[in-house]
Amino acid sequence: MSYLISLAIGLFVGVIYGALDFRSPAPPAIALVGLMGMLLGEKLWPMGRQLVSGWLS
């Protein structure tokens, strides 16, 4: 459900930016790559901890 709310808010803000003929604060490609990096880092951290603890035990 939180993904749908986030998507709806993002679309709403995008429509407002478009209606006001306003550029977004960050270029979309750069922003999306940064967000992807954050998500990957968030998912890799627990996997890395499990892997290291498996090697040490």
Gaussian input, Z-matrix of N, CA and C with variables (Angstrom, degrees):
# hf/3-21g

backbone

0 1
 N
 C     1     B1
 C     2     B2     1     A1
 N     3     B3     2     A2     1     D1
 C     4     B4     3     A3     2     D2
 C     5     B5     4     A4     3     D3
 N     6     B6     5     A5     4     D4
 C     7     B7     6     A6     5     D5
 C     8     B8     7     A7     6     D6
 N     9     B9     8     A8     7     D7
 C    10    B10     9     A9     8     D8
 C    11    B11    10    A10     9     D9
 N    12    B12    11    A11    10    D10
 C    13    B13    12    A12    11    D11
 C    14    B14    13    A13    12    D12
 N    15    B15    14    A14    13    D13
 C    16    B16    15    A15    14    D14
 C    17    B17    16    A16    15    D15
 N    18    B18    17    A17    16    D16
 C    19    B19    18    A18    17    D17
 C    20    B20    19    A19    18    D18
 N    21    B21    20    A20    19    D19
 C    22    B22    21    A21    20    D20
 C    23    B23    22    A22    21    D21
 N    24    B24    23    A23    22    D22
 C    25    B25    24    A24    23    D23
 C    26    B26    25    A25    24    D24
 N    27    B27    26    A26    25    D25
 C    28    B28    27    A27    26    D26
 C    29    B29    28    A28    27    D27
 N    30    B30    29    A29    28    D28
 C    31    B31    30    A30    29    D29
 C    32    B32    31    A31    30    D30
 N    33    B33    32    A32    31    D31
 C    34    B34    33    A33    32    D32
 C    35    B35    34    A34    33    D33
 N    36    B36    35    A35    34    D34
 C    37    B37    36    A36    35    D35
 C    38    B38    37    A37    36    D36
 N    39    B39    38    A38    37    D37
 C    40    B40    39    A39    38    D38
 C    41    B41    40    A40    39    D39
 N    42    B42    41    A41    40    D40
 C    43    B43    42    A42    41    D41
 C    44    B44    43    A43    42    D42
 N    45    B45    44    A44    43    D43
 C    46    B46    45    A45    44    D44
 C    47    B47    46    A46    45    D45
 N    48    B48    47    A47    46    D46
 C    49    B49    48    A48    47    D47
 C    50    B50    49    A49    48    D48
 N    51    B51    50    A50    49    D49
 C    52    B52    51    A51    50    D50
 C    53    B53    52    A52    51    D51
 N    54    B54    53    A53    52    D52
 C    55    B55    54    A54    53    D53
 C    56    B56    55    A55    54    D54
 N    57    B57    56    A56    55    D55
 C    58    B58    57    A57    56    D56
 C    59    B59    58    A58    57    D57
 N    60    B60    59    A59    58    D58
 C    61    B61    60    A60    59    D59
 C    62    B62    61    A61    60    D60
 N    63    B63    62    A62    61    D61
 C    64    B64    63    A63    62    D62
 C    65    B65    64    A64    63    D63
 N    66    B66    65    A65    64    D64
 C    67    B67    66    A66    65    D65
 C    68    B68    67    A67    66    D66
 N    69    B69    68    A68    67    D67
 C    70    B70    69    A69    68    D68
 C    71    B71    70    A70    69    D69
 N    72    B72    71    A71    70    D70
 C    73    B73    72    A72    71    D71
 C    74    B74    73    A73    72    D72
 N    75    B75    74    A74    73    D73
 C    76    B76    75    A75    74    D74
 C    77    B77    76    A76    75    D75
 N    78    B78    77    A77    76    D76
 C    79    B79    78    A78    77    D77
 C    80    B80    79    A79    78    D78
 N    81    B81    80    A80    79    D79
 C    82    B82    81    A81    80    D80
 C    83    B83    82    A82    81    D81
 N    84    B84    83    A83    82    D82
 C    85    B85    84    A84    83    D83
 C    86    B86    85    A85    84    D84
 N    87    B87    86    A86    85    D85
 C    88    B88    87    A87    86    D86
 C    89    B89    88    A88    87    D87
 N    90    B90    89    A89    88    D88
 C    91    B91    90    A90    89    D89
 C    92    B92    91    A91    90    D90
 N    93    B93    92    A92    91    D91
 C    94    B94    93    A93    92    D92
 C    95    B95    94    A94    93    D93
 N    96    B96    95    A95    94    D94
 C    97    B97    96    A96    95    D95
 C    98    B98    97    A97    96    D96
 N    99    B99    98    A98    97    D97
 C   100   B100    99    A99    98    D98
 C   101   B101   100   A100    99    D99
 N   102   B102   101   A101   100   D100
 C   103   B103   102   A102   101   D101
 C   104   B104   103   A103   102   D102
 N   105   B105   104   A104   103   D103
 C   106   B106   105   A105   104   D104
 C   107   B107   106   A106   105   D105
 N   108   B108   107   A107   106   D106
 C   109   B109   108   A108   107   D107
 C   110   B110   109   A109   108   D108
 N   111   B111   110   A110   109   D109
 C   112   B112   111   A111   110   D110
 C   113   B113   112   A112   111   D111
 N   114   B114   113   A113   112   D112
 C   115   B115   114   A114   113   D113
 C   116   B116   115   A115   114   D114
 N   117   B117   116   A116   115   D115
 C   118   B118   117   A117   116   D116
 C   119   B119   118   A118   117   D117
 N   120   B120   119   A119   118   D118
 C   121   B121   120   A120   119   D119
 C   122   B122   121   A121   120   D120
 N   123   B123   122   A122   121   D121
 C   124   B124   123   A123   122   D122
 C   125   B125   124   A124   123   D123
 N   126   B126   125   A125   124   D124
 C   127   B127   126   A126   125   D125
 C   128   B128   127   A127   126   D126
 N   129   B129   128   A128   127   D127
 C   130   B130   129   A129   128   D128
 C   131   B131   130   A130   129   D129
 N   132   B132   131   A131   130   D130
 C   133   B133   132   A132   131   D131
 C   134   B134   133   A133   132   D132
 N   135   B135   134   A134   133   D133
 C   136   B136   135   A135   134   D134
 C   137   B137   136   A136   135   D135
 N   138   B138   137   A137   136   D136
 C   139   B139   138   A138   137   D137
 C   140   B140   139   A139   138   D138
 N   141   B141   140   A140   139   D139
 C   142   B142   141   A141   140   D140
 C   143   B143   142   A142   141   D141
 N   144   B144   143   A143   142   D142
 C   145   B145   144   A144   143   D143
 C   146   B146   145   A145   144   D144
 N   147   B147   146   A146   145   D145
 C   148   B148   147   A147   146   D146
 C   149   B149   148   A148   147   D147
 N   150   B150   149   A149   148   D148
 C   151   B151   150   A150   149   D149
 C   152   B152   151   A151   150   D150
 N   153   B153   152   A152   151   D151
 C   154   B154   153   A153   152   D152
 C   155   B155   154   A154   153   D153
 N   156   B156   155   A155   154   D154
 C   157   B157   156   A156   155   D155
 C   158   B158   157   A157   156   D156
 N   159   B159   158   A158   157   D157
 C   160   B160   159   A159   158   D158
 C   161   B161   160   A160   159   D159
 N   162   B162   161   A161   160   D160
 C   163   B163   162   A162   161   D161
 C   164   B164   163   A163   162   D162
 N   165   B165   164   A164   163   D163
 C   166   B166   165   A165   164   D164
 C   167   B167   166   A166   165   D165
 N   168   B168   167   A167   166   D166
 C   169   B169   168   A168   167   D167
 C   170   B170   169   A169   168   D168

   B1=1.4439
   B2=1.5257
   B3=1.3408
   B4=1.4640
   B5=1.5288
   B6=1.3354
   B7=1.4665
   B8=1.5297
   B9=1.3185
   B10=1.4645
   B11=1.5242
   B12=1.3229
   B13=1.4670
   B14=1.5229
   B15=1.3168
   B16=1.4605
   B17=1.5226
   B18=1.3217
   B19=1.4623
   B20=1.5249
   B21=1.3273
   B22=1.4672
   B23=1.5260
   B24=1.3228
   B25=1.4650
   B26=1.5227
   B27=1.3303
   B28=1.4591
   B29=1.5152
   B30=1.3236
   B31=1.4625
   B32=1.5216
   B33=1.3237
   B34=1.4629
   B35=1.5290
   B36=1.3209
   B37=1.4683
   B38=1.5226
   B39=1.3205
   B40=1.4620
   B41=1.5177
   B42=1.3261
   B43=1.4661
   B44=1.5316
   B45=1.3254
   B46=1.4718
   B47=1.5273
   B48=1.3301
   B49=1.4697
   B50=1.5243
   B51=1.3304
   B52=1.4579
   B53=1.5185
   B54=1.3246
   B55=1.4665
   B56=1.5252
   B57=1.3267
   B58=1.4644
   B59=1.5262
   B60=1.3341
   B61=1.4630
   B62=1.5302
   B63=1.3271
   B64=1.4564
   B65=1.5212
   B66=1.3270
   B67=1.4683
   B68=1.5130
   B69=1.2995
   B70=1.4603
   B71=1.5282
   B72=1.3302
   B73=1.4650
   B74=1.5248
   B75=1.3025
   B76=1.4628
   B77=1.5205
   B78=1.3250
   B79=1.4662
   B80=1.5292
   B81=1.3239
   B82=1.4675
   B83=1.5246
   B84=1.3164
   B85=1.4692
   B86=1.5232
   B87=1.3121
   B88=1.4622
   B89=1.5245
   B90=1.3156
   B91=1.4625
   B92=1.5256
   B93=1.3177
   B94=1.4657
   B95=1.5180
   B96=1.3148
   B97=1.4663
   B98=1.5254
   B99=1.3264
   B100=1.4603
   B101=1.5162
   B102=1.3154
   B103=1.4647
   B104=1.5222
   B105=1.3260
   B106=1.4615
   B107=1.5287
   B108=1.3229
   B109=1.4611
   B110=1.5166
   B111=1.3261
   B112=1.4647
   B113=1.5259
   B114=1.3226
   B115=1.4662
   B116=1.5221
   B117=1.3310
   B118=1.4612
   B119=1.5197
   B120=1.3264
   B121=1.4602
   B122=1.5176
   B123=1.3232
   B124=1.4587
   B125=1.5253
   B126=1.3286
   B127=1.4661
   B128=1.5273
   B129=1.3378
   B130=1.4593
   B131=1.5243
   B132=1.3259
   B133=1.4630
   B134=1.5359
   B135=1.3432
   B136=1.4711
   B137=1.5320
   B138=1.3259
   B139=1.4644
   B140=1.5217
   B141=1.3228
   B142=1.4613
   B143=1.5197
   B144=1.3266
   B145=1.4709
   B146=1.5216
   B147=1.3272
   B148=1.4642
   B149=1.5201
   B150=1.3180
   B151=1.4598
   B152=1.5211
   B153=1.3249
   B154=1.4647
   B155=1.5205
   B156=1.3252
   B157=1.4649
   B158=1.5281
   B159=1.3213
   B160=1.4628
   B161=1.5178
   B162=1.3340
   B163=1.4619
   B164=1.5295
   B165=1.3364
   B166=1.4593
   B167=1.5183
   B168=1.3260
   B169=1.4648
   B170=1.4974
   A1=111.31
   A2=116.61
   A3=119.05
   A4=111.25
   A5=117.12
   A6=119.97
   A7=110.62
   A8=116.50
   A9=120.03
   A10=111.57
   A11=116.57
   A12=119.97
   A13=109.95
   A14=116.81
   A15=121.18
   A16=111.19
   A17=116.85
   A18=120.96
   A19=110.89
   A20=116.79
   A21=120.61
   A22=111.42
   A23=117.13
   A24=120.41
   A25=110.34
   A26=117.11
   A27=120.64
   A28=112.34
   A29=116.76
   A30=120.14
   A31=111.38
   A32=116.27
   A33=120.82
   A34=111.00
   A35=116.74
   A36=120.70
   A37=110.15
   A38=117.78
   A39=120.95
   A40=112.33
   A41=116.56
   A42=120.41
   A43=110.27
   A44=116.51
   A45=119.64
   A46=110.23
   A47=117.57
   A48=120.66
   A49=110.26
   A50=116.46
   A51=120.16
   A52=112.43
   A53=116.75
   A54=120.70
   A55=111.67
   A56=116.61
   A57=120.85
   A58=112.20
   A59=116.89
   A60=122.79
   A61=110.36
   A62=114.70
   A63=123.37
   A64=108.47
   A65=117.25
   A66=119.83
   A67=110.25
   A68=116.38
   A69=120.02
   A70=109.42
   A71=117.79
   A72=120.94
   A73=113.81
   A74=117.61
   A75=120.98
   A76=108.35
   A77=117.08
   A78=118.27
   A79=110.01
   A80=117.97
   A81=120.39
   A82=114.39
   A83=118.10
   A84=119.12
   A85=110.73
   A86=117.20
   A87=120.47
   A88=110.28
   A89=116.55
   A90=120.38
   A91=111.05
   A92=117.14
   A93=120.08
   A94=111.88
   A95=117.47
   A96=120.20
   A97=109.59
   A98=117.03
   A99=120.17
   A100=112.14
   A101=116.55
   A102=120.05
   A103=111.55
   A104=116.63
   A105=119.93
   A106=109.87
   A107=116.60
   A108=120.09
   A109=112.15
   A110=116.27
   A111=119.90
   A112=111.02
   A113=116.73
   A114=120.08
   A115=111.59
   A116=116.68
   A117=119.51
   A118=111.14
   A119=116.78
   A120=120.23
   A121=112.23
   A122=115.86
   A123=120.56
   A124=111.10
   A125=117.23
   A126=120.63
   A127=111.91
   A128=116.96
   A129=120.01
   A130=112.77
   A131=117.46
   A132=120.44
   A133=112.02
   A134=120.42
   A135=119.35
   A136=112.54
   A137=116.80
   A138=119.39
   A139=110.31
   A140=117.03
   A141=121.12
   A142=112.05
   A143=116.61
   A144=119.94
   A145=110.55
   A146=117.17
   A147=120.33
   A148=110.39
   A149=116.32
   A150=120.62
   A151=110.91
   A152=117.19
   A153=121.27
   A154=110.41
   A155=118.42
   A156=119.94
   A157=110.63
   A158=117.40
   A159=120.55
   A160=112.05
   A161=116.61
   A162=120.65
   A163=111.38
   A164=116.72
   A165=120.55
   A166=112.88
   A167=118.29
   A168=118.91
   A169=112.49
   D1=-37.72
   D2=-178.71
   D3=-65.72
   D4=-30.19
   D5=177.11
   D6=-65.89
   D7=-40.61
   D8=179.06
   D9=-66.42
   D10=-40.34
   D11=177.70
   D12=-63.99
   D13=-44.28
   D14=178.98
   D15=-61.81
   D16=-42.88
   D17=178.21
   D18=-63.50
   D19=-43.74
   D20=-179.85
   D21=-62.83
   D22=-42.67
   D23=178.77
   D24=-65.66
   D25=-41.85
   D26=177.72
   D27=-61.57
   D28=-42.99
   D29=177.39
   D30=-64.37
   D31=-40.62
   D32=179.14
   D33=-61.73
   D34=-46.50
   D35=178.75
   D36=-64.51
   D37=-39.01
   D38=177.26
   D39=-61.88
   D40=-40.52
   D41=177.73
   D42=-64.97
   D43=-41.23
   D44=177.92
   D45=-63.06
   D46=-45.17
   D47=177.79
   D48=-58.52
   D49=-44.01
   D50=179.82
   D51=-64.74
   D52=-41.20
   D53=-179.68
   D54=-65.98
   D55=-34.54
   D56=-179.86
   D57=-87.88
   D58=-1.20
   D59=-176.65
   D60=53.70
   D61=49.20
   D62=-175.08
   D63=-114.48
   D64=133.77
   D65=176.58
   D66=-78.59
   D67=145.61
   D68=177.64
   D69=-66.35
   D70=154.06
   D71=-176.78
   D72=-60.91
   D73=-31.68
   D74=179.63
   D75=-125.75
   D76=144.44
   D77=175.51
   D78=-58.15
   D79=134.53
   D80=-174.45
   D81=-54.46
   D82=-40.80
   D83=-177.54
   D84=-64.07
   D85=-43.49
   D86=-179.52
   D87=-65.58
   D88=-42.76
   D89=-179.74
   D90=-63.32
   D91=-42.41
   D92=-178.99
   D93=-68.14
   D94=-37.92
   D95=177.57
   D96=-65.00
   D97=-40.54
   D98=177.50
   D99=-63.32
   D100=-43.39
   D101=177.76
   D102=-64.21
   D103=-39.13
   D104=178.33
   D105=-63.07
   D106=-41.53
   D107=177.50
   D108=-61.89
   D109=-40.72
   D110=178.34
   D111=-63.37
   D112=-43.89
   D113=-179.94
   D114=-65.60
   D115=-42.86
   D116=178.73
   D117=-63.42
   D118=-42.93
   D119=178.03
   D120=-61.82
   D121=-38.87
   D122=179.29
   D123=-65.12
   D124=-36.63
   D125=-178.84
   D126=-82.32
   D127=-31.32
   D128=-177.11
   D129=-75.03
   D130=-29.93
   D131=-177.46
   D132=-57.84
   D133=-52.80
   D134=178.74
   D135=-63.43
   D136=-36.50
   D137=179.10
   D138=-65.42
   D139=-40.54
   D140=178.80
   D141=-65.38
   D142=-40.01
   D143=178.27
   D144=-63.27
   D145=-41.93
   D146=179.04
   D147=-63.80
   D148=-42.14
   D149=-179.26
   D150=-63.10
   D151=-46.19
   D152=-179.04
   D153=-66.71
   D154=-42.10
   D155=179.25
   D156=-65.59
   D157=-31.47
   D158=175.85
   D159=-67.96
   D160=-36.93
   D161=178.14
   D162=-70.06
   D163=-35.28
   D164=-175.58
   D165=-80.46
   D166=-20.19
   D167=-178.02
   D168=-96.06

